[in-house]
């Protein structure tokens, strides 16, 4: 019974507790009226309730096929301006500040990754930043590096979810509060942040495009279940796309490969399948953090787990700030963080490639 699709797994469903109080626990017992009025928005995008009902019906009918609004995607993607920039941040907010004169639970942006796609669809991992200096407040140098990578053209900038917009607005406030003596390029940094974000008092002329919203509006795959996280969307896309499987099952990725990487060795292969023929989640293919070390040496390290999700990345950064760790462990953590964050932006590119293939 408990292996069957459950009410509590329905995405963003606020009536789940009410249904369970009425003894309705399984999706097969859910009716349209339980979800609410099910219709698309005026512009044809999936509404919240329509997406919920889509999930329920595909789960109950055991329908493995994806839902794709090709016309909607085509219209959205026609507005993109090349070159395309895909960015992802790693951040931290801690109770005890890492840096002198900072406050508890202040936003720290310590890393970003940046993939670019040119007008002829050439893909490259073109930039990154990571703060490795212990005791350094990273945000101002972080934003300077991001600005230096995005200011040379007016290409569309992509994020996944609201996190990057939120973080940049928090950094904007931090920049506003410091003196021009402390941050001489204060005005330029503020103008740049405002240009690629939206906030209570500004709307950027180059406001970042949220790929998550495009997923919510135009794409659903049963493999995603009740999640729209990129960590779930990516495996769904890869299992759907023969084009992506064929391309990335070849050794095309790496420092001097067809698709240039800043962190992966030549000929890195991203598509591998398990014994059942399903594509393995690329996050599971990330190399072990301490690959090549003996077990007894790893036991002396403070960082034991691999970096395959954001929580582990925050932990790794915190250990480098607070803990006394060896140079060899520090170097391994830095390499692991760089590879993890690079995969986040590559995952965004792969979703874009999949959509480009299906709208043709």
Secondary structure, 3 states (H helix, E strand, C coil): CCCCCEHHHCCCCCCHHHHHHCCCCEHHHCCHHHHCCCCCCCCCCCCHHHHHHHHHHHHHCCCCCCEECHHHHHHHHCCCCCCEEEEEEEEECCCCCCCCCCCCCCCEEEEEEEEEECCCCCEEEEEEEECCCCCCCCHHHHHHHHHHHHCCCCCCEEECCCHHHHHHHHHHHHHHHCCCCCCCCHHHHHHHHHHCCEECCEECCCCCEEHHHHHHHHEECHHHCCCCCHHHHHHHHHHHCHHHHHHHCCCCEECCCCEECCCCCCCECCCCECCCCCECCHHHHCCCCCCCCCHHHHCCCCCCCCCCCHHHHHHHHHHHHHCCCCHHHHHHHHHHHHHHHHHHHHHHHHHHHHHHHHCC
